[in-house]
Amino acid sequence: MMEAEAQRNEQVYDEQQMQEEEEGQVISYQTLDALIEHGIAANDVQKLNDAGFHTVESIAHATSRKLATVKGISEAKVNKLKDVAKGMVPMEFKTAFDALEDRKHLVTLSTGSVELDKLLEGGVETGSITEIFGEFRTGKTQLCHTLCVTAQMPINDGGAEGKAVYIDTEGSFRPKRLEQIAERFGLDPTVALENVAYARAHNSEHQ
């Protein structure tokens, strides 16, 4: 019986590992330092970082012409970079069924507004960039504060059971407002604040 129990535990562990690997394929980024292990010089990696390329994926998806504009990166280096990056980033064809399975791992975050969630067909979807724009004082900052909280909620309640990063470019971040929103959604305000990483960006280069 002990042997059977051990086999069951091992099977459960293997299934969990497979699920984690599958989920990791949906949104997975590798830092540029990973290129060093594949023969790319550290100083070239630094040049790419300085030029705004921070992940292996950004190299794989960039055009050769764009990479060639990086100071100190020759055409030969560009070709090597593209070969290495494409070998590290899955860019092959997949079936529509596989694409559908990948999308099942995406999560939709509630905006805190029933009507806005309806317009967005459920809320703000993970796995992509959502741009919020509008006139002054139309609720953009309020929405960002709300998403910082709803991201922490259970998935069944419109959350992602995760954490948030808030990069403030205009000094409009208000921790007190986060506390109020957390209380509205029944979350511990202290825990909610601990789950939000905050940084003030003073200029575009700092960002």
N, CA, C and O of each residue as an XYZ file, in Angstrom:
828
protein
N       0.826     -1.205      0.000
C       0.000      0.000      0.000
C       0.862      1.257      0.000
O       0.537      2.249     -0.652
N       1.963      1.197      0.740
C       2.859      2.351      0.782
C       3.433      2.640     -0.589
O       3.591      3.797     -0.980
N       3.750      1.559     -1.330
C       4.308      1.731     -2.674
C       3.281      2.354     -3.612
O       3.614      3.211     -4.430
N       2.012      1.911     -3.486
C       0.947      2.459     -4.326
C       0.723      3.936     -4.020
O       0.501      4.744     -4.922
N       0.785      4.279     -2.715
C       0.614      5.670     -2.307
C       1.737      6.540     -2.857
O       1.505      7.666     -3.298
N       2.963      6.002     -2.825
C       4.111      6.741     -3.340
C       3.972      6.987     -4.836
O       4.318      8.059     -5.334
N       3.459      5.980     -5.553
C       3.269      6.127     -6.994
C       2.222      7.192     -7.308
O       2.370      7.977     -8.246
N       1.145      7.201     -6.489
C       0.098      8.205     -6.690
C       0.638      9.609     -6.443
O       0.345     10.541     -7.193
N       1.437      9.749     -5.372
C       2.026     11.054     -5.066
C       2.951     11.518     -6.178
O       2.972     12.695     -6.539
N       3.724     10.564     -6.721
C       4.649     10.898     -7.807
C       3.884     11.322     -9.051
O       4.292     12.240     -9.762
N       2.756     10.634     -9.309
C       1.947     10.978    -10.477
C       1.354     12.382    -10.335
O       1.344     13.162    -11.287
N       0.854     12.692     -9.120
C       0.294     14.020     -8.868
C       1.359     15.088     -9.059
O       1.095     16.138     -9.645
N       2.585     14.815     -8.556
C       3.691     15.767     -8.687
C       4.031     15.992    -10.151
O       4.241     17.126    -10.582
N       4.084     14.886    -10.928
C       4.398     14.999    -12.353
C       3.343     15.819    -13.083
O       3.671     16.636    -13.943
N       2.059     15.598    -12.736
C       0.977     16.334    -13.382
C       1.061     17.821    -13.058
O       0.823     18.668    -13.918
N       1.405     18.130    -11.796
C       1.555     19.528    -11.404
C       2.701     20.187    -12.154
O       2.596     21.334    -12.587
N       3.811     19.440    -12.303
C       4.955     19.983    -13.035
C       4.595     20.274    -14.483
O       4.952     21.319    -15.028
N       3.871     19.320    -15.111
C       3.471     19.495    -16.502
C       2.571     20.712    -16.654
O       2.700     21.476    -17.611
N       1.643     20.889    -15.687
C       0.751     22.039    -15.753
C       1.519     23.340    -15.631
O       1.242     24.300    -16.350
N       2.497     23.375    -14.708
C       3.306     24.579    -14.524
C       4.108     24.892    -15.775
O       4.256     26.054    -16.152
N       4.633     23.836    -16.426
C       5.413     24.044    -17.644
C       4.530     24.578    -18.758
O       4.929     25.465    -19.513
N       3.289     24.012    -18.857
C       2.370     24.462    -19.898
C       1.978     25.913    -19.680
O       1.913     26.700    -20.625
N       1.713     26.263    -18.404
C       1.344     27.634    -18.098
C       2.504     28.575    -18.367
O       2.302     29.717    -18.777
N       3.726     28.095    -18.135
C       4.909     28.913    -18.354
C       5.127     29.220    -19.818
O       5.790     30.200    -20.158
N       4.565     28.374    -20.704
C       4.733     28.600    -22.130
C       3.863     29.755    -22.618
O       4.126     30.338    -23.669
N       2.813     30.083    -21.839
C       1.911     31.138    -22.265
C       2.587     32.500    -22.134
O       2.661     33.268    -23.093
N       3.077     32.783    -20.926
C       3.763     34.049    -20.691
C       5.068     33.742    -19.978
O       5.082     33.564    -18.760
N       6.146     33.679    -20.711
C       7.432     33.344    -20.106
C       8.513     34.205    -20.742
O       8.678     34.207    -21.962
N       9.246     34.935    -19.912
C      10.290     35.816    -20.420
C      11.640     35.421    -19.837
O      11.738     35.034    -18.673
N      12.676     35.524    -20.659
C      14.034     35.208    -20.231
C      14.873     36.486    -20.296
O      14.839     37.208    -21.292
N      15.616     36.754    -19.239
C      16.463     37.946    -19.244
C      17.604     37.763    -20.240
O      17.955     36.639    -20.599
N      18.171     38.873    -20.677
C      19.245     38.822    -21.672
C      20.468     38.064    -21.178
O      21.239     37.542    -21.983
N      20.654     37.997    -19.860
C      21.816     37.286    -19.321
C      21.854     35.832    -19.775
O      22.916     35.212    -19.814
N      20.680     35.293    -20.119
C      20.616     33.909    -20.585
C      21.382     33.726    -21.891
O      21.803     32.615    -22.214
N      21.563     34.814    -22.645
C      22.298     34.733    -23.911
C      23.779     34.433    -23.692
O      24.436     33.837    -24.545
N      24.293     34.855    -22.538
C      25.716     34.645    -22.240
C      26.042     33.158    -22.216
O      27.114     32.738    -22.652
N      25.104     32.368    -21.700
C      25.305     30.922    -21.631
C      25.310     30.282    -23.011
O      25.709     29.128    -23.166
N      24.864     31.037    -24.016
C      24.820     30.512    -25.385
C      25.854     31.183    -26.287
O      25.709     31.195    -27.509
N      26.888     31.735    -25.677
C      28.008     32.236    -26.467
C      27.989     33.705    -26.827
O      28.847     34.161    -27.583
N      27.024     34.466    -26.301
C      26.978     35.904    -26.574
C      27.804     36.626    -25.512
O      27.630     36.387    -24.317
N      28.703     37.511    -25.949
C      29.592     38.216    -25.023
C      28.808     39.096    -24.051
O      27.801     39.706    -24.412
N      29.292     39.146    -22.814
C      28.615     39.919    -21.771
C      28.539     41.402    -22.118
O      27.544     42.063    -21.820
N      29.601     41.930    -22.753
C      29.570     43.360    -23.095
C      28.549     43.656    -24.196
O      27.993     44.753    -24.251
N      28.301     42.668    -25.078
C      27.268     42.846    -26.103
C      25.877     42.809    -25.469
O      24.977     43.544    -25.876
N      25.718     41.953    -24.477
C      24.448     41.885    -23.749
C      24.170     43.222    -23.065
O      23.034     43.695    -23.040
N      25.217     43.820    -22.513
C      25.065     45.116    -21.853
C      24.670     46.202    -22.856
O      23.850     47.069    -22.554
N      25.261     46.146    -24.049
C      24.918     47.119    -25.095
C      23.439     47.003    -25.469
O      22.758     48.008    -25.674
N      22.963     45.779    -25.554
C      21.558     45.556    -25.895
C      20.645     46.061    -24.785
O      19.600     46.658    -25.046
N      21.052     45.814    -23.547
C      20.283     46.311    -22.400
C      20.186     47.829    -22.431
O      19.118     48.404    -22.221
N      21.316     48.464    -22.696
C      21.361     49.928    -22.743
C      20.486     50.483    -23.866
O      19.981     51.603    -23.785
N      20.319     49.672    -24.919
C      19.521     50.111    -26.073
C      18.031     49.813    -25.895
O      17.222     50.118    -26.771
N      17.675     49.212    -24.752
C      16.254     48.972    -24.483
C      15.777     47.556    -24.696
O      14.582     47.283    -24.581
N      16.692     46.642    -25.007
C      16.329     45.232    -25.146
C      16.639     44.533    -23.821
O      17.796     44.474    -23.406
N      15.617     44.011    -23.166
C      15.829     43.446    -21.835
C      15.495     41.962    -21.722
O      15.749     41.350    -20.685
N      14.934     41.380    -22.767
C      14.602     39.955    -22.736
C      15.073     39.268    -24.015
O      15.280     39.908    -25.046
N      15.234     37.957    -23.922
C      15.605     37.177    -25.108
C      14.493     37.284    -26.144
O      14.748     37.319    -27.348
N      13.248     37.336    -25.654
C      12.106     37.441    -26.551
C      12.158     38.725    -27.376
O      11.791     38.725    -28.551
N      12.610     39.812    -26.766
C      12.683     41.085    -27.495
C      13.697     41.004    -28.633
O      13.539     41.664    -29.660
N      14.733     40.194    -28.447
C      15.729     39.994    -29.512
C      15.149     39.127    -30.620
O      15.312     39.424    -31.803
N      14.473     38.057    -30.229
C      13.896     37.135    -31.213
C      12.833     37.820    -32.068
O      12.694     37.512    -33.252
N      12.084     38.745    -31.475
C      10.988     39.388    -32.189
C      11.410     40.645    -32.944
O      10.668     41.132    -33.796
N      12.587     41.169    -32.641
C      13.054     42.385    -33.312
C      13.559     42.064    -34.720
O      13.991     40.943    -34.991
N      13.500     43.050    -35.607
C      14.041     42.859    -36.950
C      15.560     43.006    -36.906
O      16.108     43.661    -36.020
N      16.220     42.392    -37.866
C      17.681     42.498    -37.941
C      18.101     43.954    -38.129
O      19.117     44.389    -37.587
N      17.315     44.699    -38.900
C      17.636     46.106    -39.142
C      17.614     46.904    -37.836
O      18.465     47.764    -37.612
N      16.637     46.612    -36.980
C      16.548     47.337    -35.712
C      17.721     46.993    -34.799
O      18.277     47.874    -34.143
N      18.096     45.721    -34.755
C      19.226     45.313    -33.915
C      20.525     45.932    -34.413
O      21.419     46.240    -33.625
N      20.622     46.111    -35.727
C      21.844     46.672    -36.314
C      22.046     48.137    -35.937
O      23.144     48.670    -36.103
N      20.998     48.795    -35.431
C      21.133     50.196    -35.027
C      21.776     50.339    -33.649
O      22.135     51.443    -33.239
N      21.919     49.220    -32.934
C      22.538     49.270    -31.604
C      24.039     49.492    -31.763
O      24.707     48.731    -32.462
N      24.560     50.507    -31.131
C      25.974     50.851    -31.245
C      26.849     49.699    -30.755
O      26.683     49.207    -29.638
N      27.790     49.275    -31.616
C      28.713     48.206    -31.244
C      28.253     46.818    -31.629
O      28.959     45.840    -31.383
N      27.059     46.714    -32.240
C      26.535     45.417    -32.675
C      26.632     45.342    -34.197
O      25.859     45.982    -34.911
N      27.583     44.559    -34.680
C      27.819     44.441    -36.124
C      26.793     43.514    -36.772
O      26.003     42.863    -36.088
N      26.821     43.467    -38.103
C      25.900     42.602    -38.836
C      26.124     41.140    -38.473
O      25.168     40.377    -38.332
N      27.390     40.749    -38.322
C      27.701     39.367    -37.950
C      27.138     39.040    -36.566
O      26.615     37.950    -36.332
N      27.256     40.011    -35.653
C      26.718     39.799    -34.307
C      25.194     39.726    -34.330
O      24.588     38.955    -33.585
N      24.588     40.530    -35.188
C      23.131     40.505    -35.317
C      22.669     39.126    -35.771
O      21.719     38.572    -35.218
N      23.336     38.577    -36.769
C      22.971     37.251    -37.278
C      23.098     36.186    -36.198
O      22.244     35.308    -36.073
N      24.179     36.274    -35.414
C      24.370     35.299    -34.339
C      23.302     35.465    -33.264
O      22.760     34.483    -32.756
N      23.008     36.715    -32.926
C      21.978     36.990    -31.924
C      20.629     36.422    -32.341
O      19.928     35.807    -31.537
N      20.272     36.631    -33.602
C      18.986     36.138    -34.093
C      18.934     34.620    -34.056
O      17.916     34.043    -33.675
N      20.018     33.971    -34.446
C      20.062     32.506    -34.442
C      19.914     31.955    -33.024
O      19.151     31.021    -32.780
N      20.660     32.556    -32.099
C      20.615     32.090    -30.711
C      19.239     32.344    -30.093
O      18.664     31.460    -29.458
N      18.720     33.555    -30.281
C      17.433     33.917    -29.680
C      16.293     33.062    -30.219
O      15.427     32.626    -29.461
N      16.293     32.824    -31.519
C      15.226     32.010    -32.106
C      15.294     30.566    -31.624
O      14.279     29.871    -31.569
N      16.509     30.119    -31.274
C      16.647     28.774    -30.733
C      16.149     28.665    -29.301
O      15.863     27.572    -28.812
N      16.047     29.820    -28.628
C      15.610     29.840    -27.229
C      14.137     30.209    -27.068
O      13.545     29.978    -26.014
N      13.553     30.780    -28.112
C      12.160     31.235    -28.036
C      11.308     30.466    -29.043
O      11.579     30.526    -30.243
N      10.285     29.745    -28.585
C       9.418     28.999    -29.503
C       8.698     29.948    -30.457
O       7.924     30.803    -30.026
N       8.953     29.794    -31.742
C       8.305     30.660    -32.730
C       7.749     29.846    -33.893
O       7.488     30.376    -34.973
N       7.572     28.541    -33.650
C       7.099     27.684    -34.721
C       5.572     27.722    -34.812
O       4.906     28.314    -33.963
N       5.031     27.086    -35.847
C       3.585     26.996    -35.997
C       3.004     26.113    -34.902
O       3.671     25.213    -34.390
N       1.754     26.385    -34.552
C       1.020     25.516    -33.639
C      -0.395     25.361    -34.178
O      -0.850     26.184    -34.971
N      -1.084     24.326    -33.760
C      -2.445     24.116    -34.247
C      -3.395     25.088    -33.544
O      -3.084     25.623    -32.480
N      -4.550     25.302    -34.158
C      -5.555     26.175    -33.551
C      -6.012     25.600    -32.214
O      -6.348     26.340    -31.290
N      -6.022     24.274    -32.123
C      -6.407     23.630    -30.858
C      -5.418     23.984    -29.756
O      -5.816     24.297    -28.634
N      -4.116     23.933    -30.081
C      -3.095     24.284    -29.090
C      -3.210     25.750    -28.683
O      -3.021     26.099    -27.518
N      -3.524     26.604    -29.661
C      -3.686     28.027    -29.356
C      -4.865     28.241    -28.416
O      -4.811     29.077    -27.514
N      -5.934     27.474    -28.638
C      -7.105     27.555    -27.762
C      -6.755     27.091    -26.356
O      -7.183     27.700    -25.376
N      -5.984     26.021    -26.253
C      -5.572     25.519    -24.943
C      -4.716     26.552    -24.216
O      -4.846     26.727    -23.004
N      -3.841     27.236    -24.953
C      -3.005     28.277    -24.347
C      -3.862     29.392    -23.753
O      -3.573     29.908    -22.674
N      -4.916     29.752    -24.473
C      -5.759     30.854    -24.026
C      -6.552     30.511    -22.772
O      -7.014     31.403    -22.061
N      -6.706     29.233    -22.505
C      -7.431     28.824    -21.301
C      -6.668     29.202    -20.037
O      -7.250     29.271    -18.954
N      -5.363     29.446    -20.174
C      -4.549     29.811    -19.012
C      -4.585     31.320    -18.736
O      -4.094     31.777    -17.703
N      -5.166     32.087    -19.661
C      -5.252     33.530    -19.450
C      -6.299     33.847    -18.389
O      -7.257     33.098    -18.205
N      -6.109     34.946    -17.705
C      -7.018     35.365    -16.640
C      -7.572     36.744    -16.980
O      -6.864     37.585    -17.534
N      -8.827     36.969    -16.651
C      -9.455     38.268    -16.881
C      -9.664     38.973    -15.548
O     -10.332     38.443    -14.660
N      -9.095     40.168    -15.405
C      -9.197     40.935    -14.164
C     -10.404     41.864    -14.201
O     -10.612     42.590    -15.174
N     -11.185     41.834    -13.149
C     -12.323     42.741    -13.054
C     -11.834     44.177    -12.866
O     -10.847     44.419    -12.171
N     -12.525     45.116    -13.483
C     -12.191     46.532    -13.332
C     -12.854     47.136    -12.094
O     -12.586     48.278    -11.720
N     -13.723     46.342    -11.468
C     -14.470     46.854    -10.325
C     -15.784     47.491    -10.729
O     -16.591     47.861     -9.875
N     -16.001     47.621    -12.032
C     -17.241     48.192    -12.565
C     -17.952     47.133    -13.401
O     -17.393     46.621    -14.371
N     -19.184     46.808    -13.022
C     -19.938     45.784    -13.745
C     -20.130     46.176    -15.202
O     -19.954     45.350    -16.098
N     -20.487     47.427    -15.442
C     -20.750     47.878    -16.811
C     -19.481     47.901    -17.657
O     -19.507     47.528    -18.830
N     -18.370     48.340    -17.062
C     -17.111     48.367    -17.812
C     -16.636     46.947    -18.104
O     -16.106     46.672    -19.180
N     -16.828     46.050    -17.142
C     -16.477     44.643    -17.375
C     -17.270     44.080    -18.549
O     -16.744     43.301    -19.343
N     -18.533     44.474    -18.655
C     -19.363     44.011    -19.770
C     -18.801     44.508    -21.100
O     -18.726     43.757    -22.072
N     -18.407     45.786    -21.131
C     -17.854     46.361    -22.361
C     -16.571     45.655    -22.777
O     -16.301     45.489    -23.967
N     -15.777     45.237    -21.781
C     -14.491     44.579    -22.053
C     -14.627     43.065    -22.117
O     -13.632     42.341    -22.154
N     -15.884     42.591    -22.131
C     -16.163     41.155    -22.193
C     -15.518     40.398    -21.027
O     -14.907     39.344    -21.205
N     -15.673     40.966    -19.840
C     -15.182     40.287    -18.644
C     -14.184     41.086    -17.835
O     -14.066     40.884    -16.626
N     -13.469     41.982    -18.475
C     -12.464     42.774    -17.769
C     -11.182     42.906    -18.572
O     -11.193     42.787    -19.798
N     -10.087     43.150    -17.885
C      -8.777     43.322    -18.521
C      -8.074     41.971    -18.584
O      -7.846     41.335    -17.554
N      -7.734     41.541    -19.781
C      -7.151     40.208    -19.979
C      -5.639     40.218    -19.788
O      -4.956     41.140    -20.235
N      -5.121     39.192    -19.123
C      -3.676     39.051    -18.968
C      -3.068     38.550    -20.275
O      -3.782     38.117    -21.180
N      -1.739     38.615    -20.360
C      -1.064     38.113    -21.551
C      -0.948     39.128    -22.665
O      -0.471     38.806    -23.753
N      -1.380     40.356    -22.406
C      -1.289     41.396    -23.429
C      -1.200     42.754    -22.735
O      -1.351     42.850    -21.517
N      -0.953     43.795    -23.520
C      -0.870     45.151    -22.980
C      -2.187     45.874    -23.251
O      -2.648     45.939    -24.391
N      -2.776     46.409    -22.203
C      -4.016     47.171    -22.333
C      -3.720     48.647    -22.080
O      -3.222     49.006    -21.013
N      -4.020     49.490    -23.042
C      -3.783     50.933    -22.899
C      -5.071     51.634    -22.488
O      -6.121     51.437    -23.100
N      -4.980     52.446    -21.452
C      -6.129     53.214    -20.971
C      -5.846     54.689    -21.246
O      -4.844     55.223    -20.770
N      -6.704     55.344    -21.997
C      -6.460     56.755    -22.305
C      -7.768     57.536    -22.222
O      -8.856     56.967    -22.313
N      -7.641     58.831    -22.051
C      -8.833     59.670    -21.969
C      -8.494     61.041    -21.428
O      -7.333     61.341    -21.149
N      -9.504     61.867    -21.283
C      -9.322     63.222    -20.784
C      -8.893     63.212    -19.318
O      -8.991     62.195    -18.631
N      -8.420     64.354    -18.865
C      -8.015     64.530    -17.470
C      -9.207     64.290    -16.543
O     -10.321     64.737    -16.817
N      -8.955     63.572    -15.436
C      -9.974     63.279    -14.426
C     -11.143     62.464    -14.973
O     -12.299     62.767    -14.682
N     -10.852     61.445    -15.755
C     -11.912     60.548    -16.239
C     -11.820     59.159    -15.616
O     -12.562     58.258    -16.005
N     -10.915     58.977    -14.650
C     -10.877     57.708    -13.924
C      -9.760     56.757    -14.297
O      -9.776     55.600    -13.877
N      -8.787     57.213    -15.076
C      -7.698     56.321    -15.501
C      -6.869     55.848    -14.302
O      -6.600     54.656    -14.153
N      -6.470     56.797    -13.454
C      -5.661     56.448    -12.283
C      -6.463     55.594    -11.310
O      -5.934     54.659    -10.711
N      -7.734     55.920    -11.157
C      -8.607     55.147    -10.280
C      -8.680     53.694    -10.749
O      -8.642     52.770     -9.936
N      -8.784     53.502    -12.050
C      -8.857     52.154    -12.607
C      -7.568     51.382    -12.336
O      -7.606     50.198    -12.001
N      -6.428     52.057    -12.481
C      -5.141     51.401    -12.221
C      -5.021     50.991    -10.752
O      -4.513     49.913    -10.442
N      -5.490     51.853     -9.856
C      -5.481     51.519     -8.432
C      -6.377     50.304     -8.166
O      -6.016     49.405     -7.406
N      -7.538     50.296     -8.801
C      -8.479     49.192     -8.606
C      -7.902     47.874     -9.103
O      -8.047     46.844     -8.445
N      -7.246     47.902    -10.269
C      -6.660     46.683    -10.827
C      -5.554     46.132     -9.930
O      -5.336     44.922     -9.883
N      -4.856     47.020     -9.219
C      -3.823     46.566     -8.281
C      -4.430     45.697     -7.186
O      -3.778     44.799     -6.654
N      -5.678     45.977     -6.862
C      -6.369     45.215     -5.819
C      -7.056     43.982     -6.396
O      -6.922     42.886     -5.853
N      -7.791     44.155     -7.492
C      -8.518     43.010     -8.049
C      -7.566     41.924     -8.537
O      -7.942     40.754     -8.599
N      -6.343     42.300     -8.881
C      -5.353     41.301     -9.307
C      -5.053     40.308     -8.193
O      -4.587     39.199     -8.457
N      -5.318     40.700     -6.952
C      -5.019     39.850     -5.803
C      -6.187     38.943     -5.415
O      -6.019     38.014     -4.626
N      -7.346     39.208     -5.961
C      -8.547     38.460     -5.590
C      -8.546     37.060     -6.190
O      -7.801     36.798     -7.135
N      -9.371     36.150     -5.655
C      -9.492     34.804     -6.229
C      -9.926     34.871     -7.690
O     -10.668     35.773     -8.081
N      -9.468     33.928     -8.483
C      -9.803     33.915     -9.908
C     -11.311     33.871    -10.126
O     -11.828     34.529    -11.028
N     -12.015     33.101     -9.306
C     -13.471     32.990     -9.454
C     -14.199     34.294     -9.158
O     -15.361     34.459     -9.530
N     -13.518     35.220     -8.490
C     -14.122     36.515     -8.166
C     -13.626     37.629     -9.079
O     -13.808     38.809     -8.779
N     -13.000     37.258    -10.189
C     -12.526     38.268    -11.132
C     -11.111     38.729    -10.886
O     -10.703     39.781    -11.378
N     -10.347     37.946    -10.120
C      -8.961     38.304     -9.842
C      -7.981     37.354    -10.499
O      -8.345     36.576    -11.381
N      -6.720     37.428    -10.056
C      -5.681     36.561    -10.619
C      -4.866     35.874     -9.530
O      -3.927     35.133     -9.820
N      -5.240     36.129     -8.258
C      -4.520     35.545     -7.123
C      -3.030     35.869     -7.213
O      -2.178     35.029     -6.924
N      -2.735     37.103     -7.620
C      -1.338     37.492     -7.816
C      -0.986     38.788     -7.112
O      -1.609     39.165     -6.119
N       0.022     39.465     -7.644
C       0.483     40.740     -7.107
C       0.541     41.756     -8.245
O       0.273     41.420     -9.399
N       0.891     42.993     -7.916
C       0.914     44.041     -8.939
C       2.151     44.914     -8.806
O       2.726     45.044     -7.725
N       2.551     45.510     -9.925
C       3.638     46.486     -9.953
C       3.056     47.795    -10.474
O       2.437     47.821    -11.538
N       3.251     48.876     -9.733
C       2.726     50.189    -10.123
C       3.902     51.124    -10.385
O       4.629     51.494     -9.463
N       4.085     51.506    -11.654
C       5.134     52.455    -12.030
C       4.469     53.812    -12.228
O       3.709     54.010    -13.176
N       4.758     54.730    -11.340
C       4.093     56.030    -11.297
C       4.917     57.079    -12.050
O       6.039     57.391    -11.651
N       4.363     57.618    -13.132
C       5.091     58.602    -13.949
C       4.686     60.044    -13.655
O       5.326     60.979    -14.137
N       3.627     60.229    -12.868
C       3.170     61.604    -12.633
C       2.888     61.918    -11.166
O       2.321     62.965    -10.854
N       3.283     61.011    -10.260
C       3.097     61.272     -8.836
C       1.663     61.166     -8.368
O       1.269     61.845     -7.419
N       0.870     60.322     -9.021
C      -0.555     60.211     -8.686
C      -0.891     58.972     -7.859
O      -2.060     58.726     -7.560
N       0.119     58.195     -7.488
C      -0.133     56.977     -6.713
C      -0.568     57.343     -5.295
O       0.055     58.185     -4.647
N      -1.658     56.696     -4.806
C      -2.194     56.986     -3.487
C      -2.425     55.680     -2.708
O      -3.438     55.013     -2.915
N      -1.492     55.311     -1.813
C      -1.641     54.085     -1.021
C      -2.942     54.069     -0.213
O      -3.560     53.018     -0.047
N      -3.352     55.234      0.287
C      -4.589     55.306      1.068
C      -5.781     54.878      0.234
O      -6.707     54.239      0.733
N      -5.749     55.234     -1.040
C      -6.841     54.832     -1.938
C      -6.838     53.319     -2.106
O      -7.902     52.705     -2.186
N      -5.671     52.719     -2.160
C      -5.588     51.261     -2.254
C      -6.226     50.607     -1.036
O      -6.927     49.602     -1.158
N      -5.980     51.179      0.139
C      -6.583     50.644      1.364
C      -8.104     50.649      1.258
O      -8.761     49.665      1.597
N      -8.652     51.751      0.789
C     -10.103     51.882      0.673
C     -10.675     50.879     -0.326
O     -11.723     50.279     -0.087
N      -9.977     50.704     -1.445
C     -10.442     49.760     -2.467
C     -10.364     48.333     -1.935
O     -11.262     47.528     -2.180
N      -9.290     48.018     -1.207
C      -9.137     46.682     -0.629
C     -10.283     46.382      0.335
O     -10.828     45.278      0.330
N     -10.645     47.354      1.154
C     -11.757     47.176      2.094
C     -13.064     46.955      1.347
O     -13.906     46.162      1.768
N     -13.222     47.659      0.243
C     -14.441     47.503     -0.563
C     -14.585     46.072     -1.067
O     -15.691     45.534     -1.122
N     -13.462     45.461     -1.433
C     -13.507     44.102     -1.973
C     -13.289     43.029     -0.902
O     -13.146     41.849     -1.221
N     -13.264     43.440      0.355
C     -13.160     42.468      1.436
C     -11.774     41.903      1.651
O     -11.634     40.812      2.203
N     -10.742     42.623      1.227
C      -9.365     42.174      1.419
C      -8.736     42.908      2.595
O      -9.143     44.019      2.937
N      -7.752     42.284      3.202
C      -7.006     42.917      4.288
C      -6.175     44.055      3.687
O      -5.298     43.791      2.865
N      -6.421     45.300      4.067
C      -5.703     46.436      3.477
C      -4.187     46.330      3.599
O      -3.460     46.671      2.666
N      -3.707     45.853      4.758
C      -2.262     45.736      4.963
C      -1.652     44.731      4.001
O      -0.612     44.990      3.395
N      -2.307     43.580      3.864
C      -1.822     42.546      2.945
C      -1.883     43.050      1.508
O      -0.972     42.806      0.717
N      -2.959     43.753      1.178
C      -3.115     44.277     -0.184
C      -1.989     45.242     -0.534
O      -1.465     45.207     -1.647
N      -1.615     46.103      0.409
C      -0.525     47.049      0.166
C       0.812     46.334      0.015
O       1.649     46.737     -0.792
N       1.009     45.272      0.795
C       2.250     44.502      0.710
C       2.389     43.812     -0.643
O       3.499     43.515     -1.083
N       1.266     43.559     -1.296
C       1.278     42.849     -2.579
C       1.402     43.774     -3.788
O       1.298     43.327     -4.930
N       1.622     45.056     -3.533
C       1.802     46.017     -4.632
C       3.202     46.618     -4.544
O       3.538     47.289     -3.569
N       4.015     46.371     -5.572
C       5.359     46.963     -5.647
C       5.236     48.312     -6.351
O       4.633     48.406     -7.420
N       5.808     49.355     -5.749
C       5.651     50.718     -6.277
C       7.003     51.330     -6.630
O       7.987     51.136     -5.916
N       7.041     52.069     -7.737
C       8.253     52.801     -8.129
C       7.838     54.108     -8.790
O       6.885     54.145     -9.568
N       8.551     55.165     -8.478
C       8.294     56.482     -9.087
C       9.291     56.699    -10.213
O      10.497     56.763     -9.973
N       8.794     56.814    -11.446
C       9.646     57.064    -12.606
C       9.672     58.567    -12.874
O       8.634     59.167    -13.155
N      10.847     59.173    -12.789
C      10.955     60.626    -12.910
C      11.130     61.101    -14.354
O      10.885     62.270    -14.653
N      11.552     60.204    -15.251
C      11.681     60.565    -16.662
C      11.650     59.292    -17.497
O      11.636     58.187    -16.954
N      11.640     59.449    -18.814
C      11.521     58.291    -19.698
C      12.709     57.351    -19.581
O      12.548     56.136    -19.693
N      13.900     57.896    -19.356
C      15.081     57.047    -19.203
C      15.001     56.235    -17.916
O      15.404     55.072    -17.876
N      14.478     56.856    -16.871
C      14.322     56.165    -15.595
C      13.349     55.011    -15.727
O      13.536     53.970    -15.098
N      12.309     55.179    -16.538
C      11.345     54.124    -16.762
C      12.025     52.897    -17.341
O      11.365     51.891    -17.601
